[in-house]
Amino acid sequence: MHLTATTQFGLEELLADELYALGADITHVGSRAVEFIGDHRLLYEAALWSRLSMRLLRPFAAFYAADEKALYREVSRIDWQDFIGPGQTFAITPVVNRSTFEHSLFVAQLTKDAIVDQFRARTGERPSIDTRTPDIRLHLRMTENEVILSLDAAGDSLHRRGYRQHTNEAPLNEVLAAGLVLLSGWDGKKPLIDPMCGSATILTEAGLISQRIAPGLFHQGKFGFENWYDFDPELWEKVREEAKAQRLDEPQAYLAGSDLDPRTIEMAAANITAAGLEDCIRLSVRDVKDAAAPAKEEPGIVLMNPPYGERIGEEAEMDALYKTIGDTLKSGFQGYNAFVFTGNLEAAKRIGLKPARRVPLFNGPIDCRLLKYELYGGSRRTPSPHPPAPSPAERGSHGGADNADEE
């Protein structure tokens, strides 16, 4: 089957690598999406194992709709009994970009009307809409009036892993957190420290990686494909059991986080416990200025997502905070590679270190950078005559942010 995985801007090449490792035949890497070919086993494995997919879609119709009548007519030409069974509920997730239709909700309503009218005309009954937990979730993408209709294999965005019990004010979503860990080049073995860990999403995603835990095992309720006409329950159960057997119980890496607020650390501990990682991640209440590398561990990675200071009048406070971050990195983490993910590039200048790398990403609508700092121990080493090749994410992105999914 032809499938599309959507992701966040800047993670496309990493997602392609992830799907390829699962056995996918990659056909196109675009902006925020990777198209590929695979069978049912691959679909089920991607739903369980993909750390970077926001949605897994199975396209089944494509057409041009110049106006309302054309959209209604083209949707009506599809035999909807092939996709929505008797008694099943459905919902439509619309994403509309650069089209003559101004409102995505209007497009969804018109599509829903065409589907319901067809069922009423053929069977005398209409399927019900359930926007929260539908049996069948349809995904409609319209770009410049070109429409692609897909079945949503998960039924909900895959970034909602299910382990997160609590969040702080501005949490990273789980896909972005996993992307930051993978962009850092962390090997799953060396120490990974987050001295401003918040609700610990970065640490939890790192723990899932190092312990070989499939994030889809935390999914709440059914996956969308469990309600499809060609669902294979025996294969699905086999793939789930294989995923469970991959888990490593013995901690594989030193993972530690800290935060100034005791209540935030309590929330982080609850999330980590819900993910089954309480024996793998150490937490403490500590100001970032007091953070330091663990004495008995080899150098590893520091990865943090400090506040951006979006409120007016916070400039001085953010400047001071980022200066403190720089001082802490220089004094407490020599020999480490540090990664600071931020949407405040002005304040980031106060870190006082030259970034070795700048990866463009978005946190929701905020234009961000993942800044890499190489913290040399002692005197700076002589640079290698053969510098390492840039990662796929650094070689260039695939377009701008205008194709953003609704997530």
For each residue, the residues with C-beta under 8 A, 3 or more apart:
1: 37 38 39 40 43 58
2: 27 35 36 37 58 59
3: 24 35 36 37 38 42 43 46 56 57 58 59 153
4: 33 34 35 36 56 57 58 59 150
5: 15 19 33 34 36 46 50 52 53 54 55 56 57
6: 32 33 53 54 55 57 405 407
7: 11 12 15 32 33 34 52 53 54 175 179
8: 11 32 52 54 175 176 179 361 362
9: 12 31 32 360 361 362 397 400 401 404
10: 179 359 360 361 362 393 397
11: 7 8 14 15 52 175 176 179 183 361 393
12: 7 9 15 16 29 30 31 32 33 34 397 398
13: 16 17 29 391 392 393 395
14: 11 17 18 52 179 182 183 392 393
15: 5 7 11 12 18 19 34 50 52 53
16: 12 13 19 20 26 29 34 36 392
17: 13 14 20 21 392
18: 14 15 21 22 49 50 51 52
19: 5 15 16 22 24 26 34 36 46 50
20: 16 17 23 24 26
21: 17 18
22: 18 19 38 42 45 46 49 50
23: 20 38 42 45
24: 3 19 20 36 37 38 42 46
25: 36 37 38
26: 16 19 20 29 34 35 36
27: 2 35 36 37
28: 34 35
29: 12 13 16 26 34 35 398
30: 12 33 34 35 398 399 403
31: 9 12 397 398 399 400 403
32: 6 7 8 9 12 398 403 404 405
33: 4 5 6 7 12 30 403
34: 4 5 7 12 15 16 19 26 28 29 30
35: 2 3 4 26 27 28 29 30
36: 2 3 4 5 16 19 24 25 26 27
37: 1 2 3 24 25 27
38: 1 3 22 23 24 25 41 42 43 46
39: 1 42 43
40: 1 43 44 230 232 235
41: 38 44 45 235 239
42: 3 22 23 24 38 39 45 46
43: 1 3 38 39 40 46 47 56 58 153 225
44: 40 41 47 48 225 235 236 239 240
45: 22 23 41 42 48 49 239 243
46: 3 5 19 22 24 38 42 43 49 50 53 56
47: 43 44 50 56 153 154 158 216 219 223 225
48: 44 45 214 215 216 217 239 240 243
49: 18 22 45 46 214 215 216 243
50: 5 15 18 19 22 46 47 53 56 158 215 216
51: 18 175 178 179 182 205 208 209 215
52: 5 7 8 11 14 15 18 175 178 179 182
53: 5 6 7 15 46 50 56 158 175
54: 5 6 7 8 157 158 159 175 405 407
55: 5 6 139 152 153 154 157 158 405 407
56: 3 4 5 43 46 47 50 53 152 153 154 158
57: 3 4 5 6 139 150 151 152 153
58: 1 2 3 4 43 150 151 153
59: 2 3 4 62 148 149 150
60: 78 83 149 150 151
61: 74 78 147 148 149
62: 59 146 147 148 149
63: 74 146 147
64: 70 145 146 147
65: 70 71 74 142 145 147
66: 70 100 145
67: 70 71 100
68: 71 72 110
69: 72 73
70: 64 65 66 67 73 74
71: 65 67 68 74 75 101 107 110 111 114 147
72: 68 69 75 76 110 113 114
73: 69 70 76 77
74: 61 63 65 70 71 77 78 147
75: 71 72 78 110 111 114 115 149
76: 72 73 114 117 118
77: 73 74
78: 60 61 74 75 82 83 149
79: 82
80: 83 84 115 118 119
81: 84 85 119 122
82: 78 79 229
83: 60 78 80 136 138 151 229
84: 80 81 88 90 115 119 127 135 136
85: 81 88 135 227 229
86:
87: 127
88: 84 85 127 135 136 227
89: 127 128 129 130 134 135 136
90: 84 115 127 129 130 134 135 136 137 138
91: 129 130 131 134 136 137 138
92: 108 111 112 137 138 139 140
93: 108 137 138 139 140 152 406
94: 104 105 107 108 111 140 141 142 406
95: 104 139 140 141 142 405 406
96: 99 101 103 104 107 141 142 143
97: 141 142 143 144 402 403
98: 143 144 402
99: 96 142 143 144 145
100: 66 67 145
101: 71 96 104 106 107 142 145
102: 106
103: 96 106 107
104: 94 95 96 101 107 108 142 406
105: 94 108 109
106: 101 102 103 109 110
107: 71 94 96 101 103 104 110 111 140 142
108: 92 93 94 104 105 111 112 140
109: 105 106 112 113
110: 68 71 72 75 106 107 113 114
111: 71 75 92 94 107 108 114 115 138 140 149
112: 92 108 109 115 116 129
113: 72 109 110 116 117
114: 71 72 75 76 110 111 117 118
115: 75 80 84 90 111 112 118 119 127
116: 112 113 119 120 126 127
117: 76 113 114 120 121
118: 76 80 114 115 121 122
119: 80 81 84 115 116 122 123 125 126 127
120: 116 117 123 124 125 126
121: 117 118
122: 81 118 119
123: 119 120
124: 120
125: 119 120
126: 116 119 120
127: 84 87 88 89 90 115 116 119
128: 89
129: 89 90 91 112 134
130: 89 90 91 133 134 135
131: 91 134
132:
133: 130 155 221
134: 89 90 91 129 130 131 137 155
135: 84 85 88 89 90 130 227
136: 83 84 88 89 90 91 151 224 227 228
137: 90 91 92 93 134 151 152 155 156 224
138: 83 90 91 92 93 111 149 150 151 152
139: 55 57 92 93 95 149 150 151 152
140: 92 93 94 95 107 108 111 147 148 149 150
141: 94 95 96 97 147 148 150
142: 65 94 95 96 97 99 101 104 107 145 146 147 148
143: 96 97 98 99 146 403
144: 97 98 99
145: 64 65 66 99 100 101 142
146: 62 63 64 142 143
147: 61 62 63 64 65 71 74 140 141 142
148: 59 61 62 140 141 142
149: 59 60 61 62 75 78 111 138 139 140
150: 4 57 58 59 60 138 139 140 141
151: 57 58 60 83 136 137 138 139 224 225 228
152: 55 56 57 93 137 138 139 155 224
153: 3 43 47 55 56 57 58 223 224 225
154: 47 55 56 157 158 219 223 224 225
155: 133 134 137 152 221 222 223 224 227
156: 137 160 224
157: 54 55 154 160 407
158: 47 50 53 54 55 56 154 161 175 215 216 219
159: 54 173 174 175 176 407
160: 156 157 164 174 220
161: 158 164 174 215 218 219 275
162: 218 219 220
163: 204 218 271 274 275
164: 160 161 167 171 174 199 201 271 274
165: 267 270 271 274
166: 199 267 270 271
167: 164 171 199 267
168: 171 198 199 264 267
169:
170: 307 308
171: 164 167 168 198 199 201
172: 176 177 180 198 201 202 305 341 363
173: 159 176 177 201 407
174: 159 160 161 164 177 178 201 204 205 215
175: 7 8 11 51 52 53 54 158 159 178 179
176: 8 11 159 172 173 179 180 361 363
177: 172 173 174 180 181 201 202 204 205
178: 51 52 174 175 181 182 205 208 209 215
179: 7 8 10 11 14 51 52 175 176 182 183 361
180: 172 176 177 183 184 202 303 305 339 341 370
181: 177 178 184 186 192 202 205 206 209 303
182: 14 51 52 178 179 185 186 209
183: 11 14 179 180 339 359 370 391 393
184: 180 181 301 303 337 339 370 372
185: 182 337 391
186: 181 182 190 192 206 209 300 301 303
187: 190
188: 206 209 210 252 253
189: 210 252 253
190: 186 187 253 254 298 299 300 301
191: 253 254 255 256 293 294 297 298 299 300 301
192: 181 186 203 206 253 254 255 256 300 301 302 303
193: 255 256 257 291 293 294 300 301 302 303 333 336
194: 197 200 202 203 256 257 258 302 303 304
195: 257 258 286 288 291 302 304 328
196: 258 259 288 304 305 306 325
197: 194 200 202 203 257 258 259 265 268 283 304
198: 168 171 172 201 259 264 268 305
199: 164 166 167 168 171 264 267 268 271
200: 194 197 203 204 257 267 268 269 271 272 281 283
201: 164 171 172 173 174 177 198 204 205 271
202: 172 177 180 181 194 197 205 206 257 303 304 305
203: 192 194 197 200 206 207 255 256 257 268 272 281
204: 163 174 177 200 201 207 208 271 272 275 277 281
205: 51 174 177 178 181 201 202 208 209 215
206: 181 186 188 192 202 203 209 210 253 255 303
207: 203 204 210 211 213 255 272 275 277 280 281
208: 51 178 204 205 211 213 214 215 275 277
209: 51 178 181 182 186 188 205 206 212
210: 188 189 206 207 248 251 252 253 255 280
211: 207 208 247 248 249 251 252 277 280
212: 209 246 247 248
213: 207 208 217 246 247 275 276 277
214: 48 49 208 217 243 244 246
215: 48 49 50 51 158 161 174 178 205 208 218
216: 47 48 49 50 158 219 223 243
217: 48 213 214 240 243 244
218: 161 162 163 215 274 275
219: 47 154 158 161 162 216 223
220: 160 162
221: 133 155
222: 155 226 227
223: 47 153 154 155 216 219 226
224: 136 137 151 152 153 154 155 156 227 228
225: 43 44 47 151 153 154 228 231
226: 222 223 231 233 236
227: 85 88 135 136 155 222 224 231
228: 136 151 224 225 231
229: 82 83 85
230: 40
231: 225 226 227 228 236
232: 40 235 236
233: 226 236 237
234: 237 238
235: 40 41 44 232 238 239
236: 44 226 231 232 233 239 240
237: 233 234 240 241
238: 234 235 241 242
239: 41 44 45 48 235 236 242 243
240: 44 48 217 236 237 243 244
241: 237 238 244 245
242: 238 239 245 246
243: 45 48 49 214 216 217 239 240 246
244: 214 217 240 241 247
245: 241 242
246: 212 213 214 242 243
247: 211 212 213 244
248: 210 211 212 252
249: 211
250:
251: 210 211 254 255 279 280
252: 188 189 210 211 248 280
253: 188 189 190 191 192 206 210 280 300
254: 190 191 192 251 282 294 297 300
255: 191 192 193 203 206 207 210 251 280 281 282
256: 191 192 193 194 203 281 282 283 284 294
257: 193 194 195 197 200 202 203 268 281 282 283 284
258: 194 195 196 197 265 283 284 285 286 288 291
259: 196 197 198 264 265 268 285 286
260: 264 285 286 287 288
261: 264 265 285
262: 265 266 285
263: 266 267
264: 168 198 199 259 260 261 267 268
265: 197 258 259 261 262 268 269 283 284 285
266: 262 263 269 270
267: 165 166 167 168 199 200 263 264 270 271
268: 197 198 199 200 203 257 259 264 265 271 272 283
269: 200 265 266 272 273 278 283
270: 165 166 266 267 273 274
271: 163 164 165 166 199 200 201 204 267 268 274 275
272: 200 203 204 207 268 269 275 277 278 281 283
273: 269 270 276 277 278
274: 163 164 165 218 270 271
275: 161 163 204 207 208 213 218 271 272
276: 213 273
277: 204 207 208 211 213 272 273 280 281
278: 269 272 273 281
279: 251
280: 207 210 211 251 252 253 255 277
281: 200 203 204 207 255 256 257 272 277 278
282: 254 255 256 257
283: 197 200 256 257 258 265 268 269 272
284: 256 257 258 265
285: 258 259 260 261 262 265
286: 195 258 259 260 290 291
287: 260 290 291
288: 195 196 258 260 291 306 321 324 325 328
289: 324 327 328
290: 286 287
291: 193 195 258 286 287 288 328 332
292: 328 331 332 333
293: 191 193 297 299 332 333 334 335 336
294: 191 193 254 256 297
295:
296:
297: 191 254 293 294 300
298: 190 191
299: 190 191 293 333 334 335 336 377
300: 186 190 191 192 193 253 254 297 336 337
301: 184 186 190 191 192 193 336 337 338 339
302: 192 193 194 195 329 333 336 337 338 339 375
303: 180 181 184 186 192 193 194 202 206 338 339 341
304: 194 195 196 197 202 325 338 339 340 341
305: 172 180 196 198 202 340 341 342 363
306: 196 288 321 322 325 340 342
307: 170 318 321
308: 170 318 342 343 344 347 366
309: 314 315 317 318 321 344 347
310: 314 343 366
311: 314
312:
313:
314: 309 310 311 317 318
315: 309 318 319 346 347
316: 319 320
317: 309 314 320 321
318: 307 308 309 314 315 321 322 344 347
319: 315 316 322 323 347 350
320: 316 317 323 324 350
321: 288 306 307 309 317 318 324 325 347
322: 306 318 319 325 326 342 344 347 348 349 350 351
323: 319 320 326 327 350 351 352
324: 288 289 320 321 327 328
325: 196 288 304 306 321 322 328 329 340 351
326: 322 323 329 330 350 351 352 353
327: 289 323 324 330 331 352
328: 195 288 289 291 292 324 325 331 332 333
329: 302 325 326 332 333 336 338 351 353 373 375
330: 326 327 333 334 352 353 375
331: 292 327 328 334
332: 291 292 293 328 329
333: 193 292 293 299 302 328 329 330 336 338 375
334: 293 299 330 331 375 376 377 378
335: 293 299 375 376 377
336: 193 293 299 300 301 302 329 333 375
337: 184 185 300 301 302 372 373 374 375
338: 301 302 303 304 329 333 372 373 375
339: 180 183 184 301 302 303 304 370 371 372 373
340: 304 305 306 325 348 351 370 371 373
341: 172 180 303 304 305 361 363 368 369 370 371
342: 305 306 308 322 345 347 348 368 369 371
343: 308 310 363 366 367 368
344: 308 309 318 322 347 348
345: 342 348 349 369
346: 315 349
347: 308 309 315 318 319 321 322 342 344 350
348: 322 340 342 344 345 351 369 371
349: 322 345 346
350: 319 320 322 323 326 347
351: 322 323 325 326 329 340 348 371 373
352: 323 326 327 330
353: 326 329 330 373 375
354: 373
355: 358 371 372 373
356: 372 373 374
357: 370 371 372 390 394
358: 355 369 370 371 372
359: 10 183 369 370 372 393 394
360: 9 10 367 368 369 397
361: 8 9 10 11 176 179 341 368 369 370
362: 8 9 10 365 366 367 368 401 404
363: 172 176 305 341 343 366 368
364:
365: 362 401
366: 308 310 343 362 363
367: 343 360 362 401
368: 341 342 343 360 361 362 363
369: 341 342 345 348 358 359 360 361
370: 180 183 184 339 340 341 357 358 359 361
371: 339 340 341 342 348 351 355 357 358
372: 184 337 338 339 355 356 357 358 359
373: 329 337 338 339 340 351 353 354 355 356
374: 337 356
375: 302 329 330 333 334 335 336 337 338 353
376: 334 335 379 380 381
377: 299 334 335
378: 334
379: 376
380: 376
381: 376
382:
383: 387
384: 387 388
385:
386:
387: 383 384
388: 384
389:
390: 357 394 395
391: 13 183 185 394 395
392: 13 14 16 17 395
393: 10 11 13 14 183 359 397
394: 357 359 390 391
395: 13 390 391 392
396:
397: 9 10 12 31 360 393
398: 12 29 30 31 32
399: 30 31 402 403
400: 9 31 403
401: 9 362 365 367 404
402: 97 98 399
403: 30 31 32 33 97 143 399 400
404: 9 32 362 401
405: 6 32 54 55 95
406: 93 94 95 104
407: 6 54 55 157 159 173
